[in-house]
Amino acid sequence: MRWRAASHPVLNALGLIVMLFAVLMVFPLAVSWFVGDGATVAFDHAVLVTLAAGLLLWLPTRGRKRDLHTRDGFLLVALTWVVMPVFGALPLLDFIPDLSVTDAYFEAVSGLTATGGTVLVGLEHLPLSINLWRTFMHWIGGMGVIVLVVAILPLLGIGGRQLMKVEVPTPMKEQSLTPRIAETAKGLWMTYCLLTVACAVSLWLAGLDGWEAIIHTFSVVGLGGFSSKDASLGHFGNVSVDMIVIVFALLSGLNFATHYLALARRSLKPYLADPELPFYFATLALSIVVLTIYLMQFGAHPDFLSTLRYVAFHVVSISTSLGLATYDYTLWPMFAQIWVLFLGSFIACSGSAGGGIKMMRAMILYKQVFREIVRSLHPHAVHPVRIRNQPVSDDILHAVLGFSFMYMVTIVSLTLLLSATGLDIVTAFSGVVACLNNTGPGLGALGPASNYQGLTDFQTWVLSFTMILGRLEIFTLLVVMTPVFWRR
């Protein structure tokens, strides 16, 4: 009874988020009605069910609303990312015959976590609004449902700072761009929207029709990976589109706070001051050069320019956790495949729409290892870890080390679990890494030329859990699953 009373503010806030989600679903509903693609009824049902569920959560608890505490923030964020895919799956379940609940939930989780792994085939034959909804979920989830709520509903009194602290994936969570957290969220979403418009216009000018440009823009800016074509971007065979996607994937892989500051100050100085950028671009450039030279030795592509084109696209796409493809890179030698998959574990910057451990954590880990080497040679030397001449506190160091340990434990544990179900080790390992990093395509049976459709229900649920775990950076979900969390 005590927990039920204490949970009222969480359920109240969750009800509001669910109702907001119903409002967002009106967008593909309106498109379906406008173009007459036959999916209008599916969206009608989905909107009504989602709105009713939100009201059922909100109405009984509206008199017990209060600001959320940190514990409440963890629970609300975890519930949001577990519950929202249920409603996101409704249009798919209603419209697509023979689609199981398991596969529909996986598809919605993959959409909202901006992962991009799909269980669907024949995407070209789906209604426009269904494909639009799939990638629109990328766009919503790329910046985060909770951040959206804090941005446009600042007067709800649901503890915006607590939610942002739990939701926004970065080791520097205490920083705010503005004194008010709602203003910070609004600034980030304005930047996100401007990038979206710029990408859509660019893809349209490059030759995609209007709806295809919008669908793929949601995927690119949200760093998701869903496409309206089974062959992904390879369907279009358009070099200009490929180059535009590379540019906007790179921009979406940067910290949106840096974009916001550059726009607000009308200056490039915030980019020069961002400590992640040199490592981000240098690692990507080095990887492109090395893999291009390496693949030239095997004649993977006809000439240097085509090799550079495919390498550059897939290095950027997989590294930033976008996951779109123009070629089946599992035809490359295994060294190149593993390199590209590994890059997706750390390339995306903190505060971006990308997945993985983030470049900031990778930098801190590298500097900590170097410090230990120096201390082994000079035990009495004082050699603090610094980022741009600013010392990194022990609290952040311990948090990064703890997160990195759990990241490795998660990969090993879930890979062993999937292997025990009969998956070969390459498919199991790459599937876990791709889902934990929210990348999408893996290797083996989960490569870009195939999808996740062949998995058993149990394997699909495991990877659905893995995607949510990766989107919430492991600890947010694990905290809620520990017994100590429920002791009051």
C-alpha positions in Angstrom: 0.0 0.0 0.0 2.9 2.4 0.8 4.6 1.7 -2.5 1.3 2.2 -4.3 0.8 5.6 -2.8 4.4 6.6 -3.5 4.1 5.5 -7.1 1.1 7.8 -7.9 3.3 10.7 -9.2 5.2 8.3 -11.4 2.0 6.8 -12.8 0.6 10.3 -13.3 3.7 11.4 -15.2 3.7 8.2 -17.2 0.0 8.8 -18.2 0.9 12.2 -19.5 3.8 10.7 -21.5 1.5 8.1 -23.0 -1.1 10.7 -24.0 1.7 12.8 -25.6 2.7 9.6 -27.5 -0.9 9.3 -28.7 -0.7 12.9 -30.0 2.5 12.2 -31.9 0.8 9.2 -33.5 -1.7 11.6 -35.1 1.1 12.6 -37.6 1.3 9.2 -39.4 -2.5 9.0 -39.0 -3.0 12.3 -40.9 -0.5 11.2 -43.6 -2.4 7.9 -44.0 -5.7 9.7 -44.4 -4.1 12.3 -46.8 -2.5 9.8 -49.2 -5.2 7.1 -48.7 -2.7 4.2 -48.2 -5.1 1.9 -46.4 -3.6 2.1 -42.9 -5.9 4.8 -41.5 -8.0 2.4 -39.4 -4.9 0.8 -37.9 -3.7 4.2 -36.7 -7.2 5.2 -35.5 -7.3 2.1 -33.3 -3.7 2.8 -32.0 -4.4 6.4 -31.2 -7.6 5.6 -29.3 -6.1 2.7 -27.3 -3.0 4.8 -26.5 -5.0 7.8 -25.5 -7.3 5.7 -23.3 -4.4 4.0 -21.6 -2.8 7.4 -20.8 -6.1 8.7 -19.4 -6.5 5.6 -17.2 -3.1 6.2 -15.7 -3.5 10.0 -15.4 -7.1 10.5 -14.1 -6.9 8.4 -10.9 -3.6 9.9 -9.9 -4.0 13.6 -10.9 -4.8 14.7 -7.3 -1.6 13.2 -6.0 0.9 14.9 -8.3 4.2 16.2 -6.9 7.7 16.8 -8.1 9.6 13.6 -8.8 12.6 12.5 -6.7 15.7 10.8 -8.1 14.2 7.3 -7.4 11.0 8.3 -9.2 13.0 9.5 -12.1 14.7 6.2 -12.5 11.4 4.3 -12.4 9.6 6.7 -14.8 12.4 6.5 -17.4 12.6 2.7 -17.2 8.8 2.4 -17.4 8.6 4.8 -20.3 11.1 2.9 -22.4 9.5 -0.5 -21.6 5.9 0.7 -22.0 6.1 3.0 -25.1 7.0 0.2 -27.5 3.8 -1.6 -26.6 1.9 1.4 -28.0 4.3 1.9 -30.8 3.7 -1.7 -31.9 -0.1 -1.3 -32.1 -0.3 0.1 -35.8 2.0 -2.7 -36.9 0.0 -5.4 -35.2 -3.2 -4.0 -36.5 -2.2 -3.7 -40.1 0.4 -6.4 -40.8 -1.1 -9.9 -41.0 0.6 -12.7 -39.1 2.9 -10.4 -37.2 3.5 -11.8 -33.8 3.3 -9.7 -30.6 7.0 -10.6 -30.0 8.1 -9.3 -33.4 5.9 -6.2 -33.2 7.3 -5.3 -29.8 10.9 -5.9 -31.1 10.2 -3.6 -34.1 8.8 -0.9 -31.9 11.7 -1.2 -29.4 14.1 -1.0 -32.3 12.4 2.1 -33.6 12.2 4.0 -30.3 15.7 3.1 -29.2 17.0 4.2 -32.6 18.5 0.8 -33.2 17.2 -0.1 -36.6 17.2 -3.9 -36.6 14.1 -5.1 -38.3 12.0 -8.3 -38.4 10.0 -7.1 -41.5 10.5 -7.9 -45.1 8.8 -6.4 -48.2 9.2 -2.9 -46.9 8.5 -1.5 -50.3 5.0 -2.9 -50.2 4.1 -1.5 -46.8 1.9 1.7 -46.7 3.7 5.0 -46.6 2.4 5.8 -43.2 3.6 2.5 -41.7 7.2 3.2 -42.9 6.9 6.8 -41.8 5.8 5.7 -38.3 8.7 3.3 -38.1 11.3 6.0 -38.7 9.3 8.7 -36.9 9.8 6.5 -33.8 13.6 6.8 -34.5 13.2 10.6 -34.5 11.3 10.6 -31.2 13.6 8.2 -29.5 16.8 9.7 -30.9 16.6 12.7 -28.6 14.5 10.9 -26.0 10.9 10.8 -25.1 11.6 12.2 -21.6 13.6 15.1 -23.0 10.7 15.9 -25.3 8.3 15.9 -22.4 10.5 18.2 -20.4 10.9 20.5 -23.4 7.2 21.0 -24.2 5.5 20.4 -20.9 7.6 22.3 -18.4 4.7 23.2 -16.2 3.7 19.7 -15.3 5.9 19.7 -12.1 7.3 16.3 -12.8 10.9 16.9 -11.8 12.5 17.8 -15.1 16.0 18.0 -13.8 15.7 14.5 -12.3 14.4 13.1 -15.6 17.1 14.8 -17.7 19.8 13.5 -15.3 18.6 9.9 -15.7 17.7 10.1 -19.4 20.4 12.0 -21.2 23.3 9.7 -22.1 26.5 11.4 -21.1 29.1 11.1 -18.3 28.8 14.9 -17.7 25.1 14.9 -16.7 25.3 17.8 -14.2 26.0 20.3 -16.9 23.2 22.6 -18.1 23.2 25.0 -21.1 20.7 27.3 -19.5 19.6 27.9 -15.9 16.3 26.2 -16.4 16.2 22.6 -17.4 13.1 23.0 -19.6 14.9 25.8 -21.6 17.9 23.4 -22.0 15.6 20.7 -23.4 13.9 23.2 -25.7 17.2 24.4 -27.0 18.3 20.8 -27.8 15.0 20.0 -29.5 15.2 23.2 -31.6 18.7 22.2 -32.7 17.4 18.7 -33.5 14.5 20.1 -35.6 16.8 22.5 -37.6 19.1 19.6 -38.4 16.1 17.5 -39.4 14.8 20.2 -41.8 18.3 20.7 -43.3 18.7 16.9 -43.9 15.3 16.5 -45.5 15.8 19.4 -47.9 19.2 18.1 -48.8 18.0 14.6 -49.5 15.1 16.0 -51.6 17.4 18.1 -53.7 19.7 15.1 -54.1 16.9 13.2 -55.9 14.8 11.4 -53.3 11.0 12.2 -53.6 9.5 14.1 -50.8 8.2 11.3 -48.6 11.4 9.2 -49.1 13.4 12.2 -48.1 11.4 12.6 -44.9 11.4 8.9 -44.0 15.1 8.6 -44.3 15.7 12.0 -42.6 14.0 10.7 -39.5 16.2 7.7 -39.7 19.5 9.6 -40.3 19.0 12.4 -37.7 17.8 10.0 -35.1 20.7 7.7 -36.0 18.2 4.9 -36.3 18.6 2.8 -39.4 15.1 1.8 -40.6 14.5 2.3 -44.3 11.5 2.0 -46.5 13.5 -0.4 -48.8 14.7 -3.9 -48.1 18.0 -3.0 -49.6 18.3 0.1 -47.4 20.0 3.1 -49.1 21.6 0.7 -51.6 18.2 0.6 -53.3 18.7 4.1 -54.6 22.3 3.8 -55.8 22.7 7.6 -55.5 26.2 8.8 -54.6 24.9 12.3 -53.7 22.4 10.8 -51.2 25.2 8.7 -49.7 27.4 11.7 -49.2 24.5 13.7 -47.6 23.8 10.8 -45.2 27.5 10.7 -44.3 27.5 14.4 -43.4 24.3 14.4 -41.4 25.2 11.1 -39.6 28.5 12.8 -38.6 26.6 15.8 -37.3 24.1 13.7 -35.4 26.9 11.8 -33.8 28.2 15.0 -32.3 27.1 16.4 -28.9 23.8 18.4 -29.6 24.8 20.7 -26.8 27.8 21.8 -29.0 25.5 22.4 -31.9 23.1 24.4 -29.7 25.9 26.6 -28.3 27.3 27.2 -31.8 23.9 28.3 -33.1 23.1 30.4 -30.0 26.4 32.2 -30.1 26.7 32.2 -34.0 30.2 31.0 -33.7 32.3 27.9 -34.4 34.2 28.3 -31.2 32.0 25.7 -29.3 33.2 23.1 -31.9 36.8 24.0 -31.3 36.3 23.8 -27.6 34.6 20.4 -27.7 37.2 17.9 -26.4 35.6 14.9 -28.2 35.7 16.3 -31.7 39.5 15.7 -32.5 39.3 12.1 -31.3 35.9 11.6 -33.1 37.1 12.8 -36.5 40.6 11.4 -36.2 39.5 7.9 -35.4 36.9 7.9 -38.2 39.5 9.3 -40.7 42.1 6.8 -39.7 39.6 3.9 -39.9 38.5 4.9 -43.4 42.1 5.2 -44.7 43.2 1.9 -43.1 40.2 -0.1 -44.3 40.3 1.3 -47.8 43.9 0.3 -48.2 43.2 -3.1 -46.6 40.3 -3.9 -48.8 42.2 -2.8 -51.9 44.5 -5.7 -51.3 41.6 -8.2 -51.5 39.9 -6.6 -54.5 36.7 -6.2 -52.5 35.5 -3.4 -55.0 36.5 -2.6 -58.6 38.6 0.4 -58.0 39.9 2.9 -55.3 37.1 5.3 -55.5 34.3 2.7 -55.2 36.3 1.1 -52.3 36.6 4.5 -50.6 32.9 5.3 -51.2 31.7 2.0 -49.5 34.2 2.1 -46.7 33.5 5.7 -45.8 29.8 5.2 -45.8 29.8 2.1 -43.7 32.5 3.3 -41.3 30.4 6.4 -40.6 27.0 4.6 -40.6 28.0 1.8 -38.2 30.3 3.8 -36.0 27.7 6.5 -35.3 25.1 3.7 -34.7 23.1 4.9 -37.8 23.0 1.4 -39.3 21.9 2.2 -42.9 23.7 0.3 -45.6 24.5 0.6 -49.3 26.3 -2.8 -49.6 26.5 -6.1 -47.8 29.7 -5.5 -45.8 29.7 -9.0 -44.4 31.3 -9.9 -47.8 34.4 -8.1 -46.6 37.1 -10.1 -44.8 36.3 -10.7 -41.2 39.0 -8.2 -40.0 37.1 -5.3 -41.7 33.7 -6.5 -40.4 35.0 -6.7 -36.8 36.7 -3.3 -37.0 33.5 -1.6 -38.2 31.4 -3.3 -35.6 33.9 -2.4 -32.8 33.9 1.3 -33.8 30.2 1.4 -33.0 31.0 0.7 -29.4 32.6 4.1 -28.7 32.6 6.6 -31.6 29.4 8.6 -31.0 29.9 11.6 -28.7 28.2 12.1 -25.4 25.0 14.0 -25.7 24.4 12.7 -29.3 21.7 10.5 -30.7 24.2 7.7 -31.0 24.8 4.6 -28.9 27.7 2.8 -27.3 29.9 3.8 -24.4 30.5 7.3 -26.1 33.7 8.9 -27.1 34.0 10.8 -23.8 34.2 7.6 -21.8 36.6 6.1 -24.3 38.9 9.1 -23.9 38.7 8.9 -20.1 39.5 5.2 -20.2 42.5 5.7 -22.5 43.9 8.5 -20.3 43.3 6.4 -17.1 45.2 3.5 -18.7 48.1 5.8 -19.6 48.1 7.2 -16.1 48.4 3.7 -14.6 51.4 3.0 -16.9 53.1 6.2 -15.8 52.4 5.4 -12.1 53.9 1.9 -12.6 57.2 3.6 -13.7 56.9 6.5 -11.3 54.9 5.4 -8.2 55.1 8.8 -6.5 54.3 10.9 -9.6 51.1 13.0 -9.5 49.5 12.5 -12.9 45.8 13.4 -12.9 43.5 12.5 -15.8 42.7 15.7 -17.7 40.2 16.6 -20.4 41.2 19.8 -22.1 43.4 20.7 -19.1 40.5 20.2 -16.7 41.1 17.4 -14.1 38.5 14.6 -14.2 37.2 14.0 -10.7 37.5 10.5 -9.1 33.7 10.3 -9.0 33.6 10.5 -12.8 36.5 8.1 -13.1 34.9 5.5 -10.9 31.5 5.9 -12.7 33.2 5.4 -16.1 35.2 2.4 -14.9 32.0 0.9 -13.4 30.0 1.5 -16.5 32.7 0.0 -18.8 32.9 -3.1 -16.6 29.1 -3.6 -16.8 29.2 -3.0 -20.5 31.7 -5.9 -21.0 29.8 -8.1 -18.5 26.6 -7.5 -20.4 28.1 -8.4 -23.8 29.7 -11.6 -22.5 26.6 -12.7 -20.5 24.1 -12.1 -23.2 26.3 -13.6 -25.9 26.7 -16.8 -23.8 22.9 -16.8 -23.3 22.1 -16.5 -27.0 24.8 -19.1 -27.8 23.1 -21.5 -25.4 19.9 -21.2 -27.5 21.7 -22.5 -30.6 23.0 -19.3 -32.3 26.4 -19.4 -33.8 29.0 -17.3 -31.9 29.4 -14.7 -34.6 25.7 -14.1 -34.9 25.2 -14.1 -31.1 28.1 -11.8 -30.3 27.4 -9.3 -33.1 23.6 -9.3 -32.3 24.3 -8.4 -28.7 26.9 -5.7 -29.6 24.7 -4.3 -32.4 21.6 -4.1 -30.1 23.5 -2.8 -27.0 25.1 -0.1 -29.1 21.8 0.6 -30.8 23.5 0.0 -34.2 21.0 -2.4 -35.9 22.7 -4.7 -38.4 25.3 -7.2 -37.0 27.3 -9.9 -38.7 26.6 -13.5 -39.7 22.8 -14.1 -40.0 22.1 -10.6 -38.7 24.1 -8.7 -41.4 22.7 -5.9 -43.6 21.6 -8.4 -46.3 19.3 -10.2 -43.8 17.4 -9.2 -40.7 16.3 -10.4 -37.2 13.3 -12.3 -38.6 14.8 -15.8 -38.2 15.3 -15.6 -34.5 13.2 -17.5 -32.0 10.8 -15.7 -29.7 13.2 -16.1 -26.7 16.1 -14.7 -28.7 14.0 -11.8 -29.9 13.0 -10.9 -26.3 16.6 -11.1 -25.2 17.6 -8.6 -27.9 14.6 -6.4 -27.2 15.8 -6.2 -23.6 19.4 -5.6 -24.8 18.3 -2.6 -26.9 16.5 -0.9 -24.0 19.5 -1.7 -21.8 21.8 0.0 -24.3 19.5 3.0 -24.8 19.3 3.6 -21.0 23.1 3.0 -20.7 22.7 -0.1 -18.6 22.6 1.4 -15.1 19.2 3.1 -15.3 17.5 -0.2 -16.0 19.7 -2.2 -13.6 19.0 0.2 -10.8 15.3 -0.4 -11.1 15.8 -4.2 -11.2 17.8 -4.4 -7.9 16.0 -5.3 -4.6 17.5 -2.3 -2.8 15.6 0.1 -5.2 12.3 -1.2 -3.9 13.1 -0.8 -0.2 11.8 2.4 1.2 
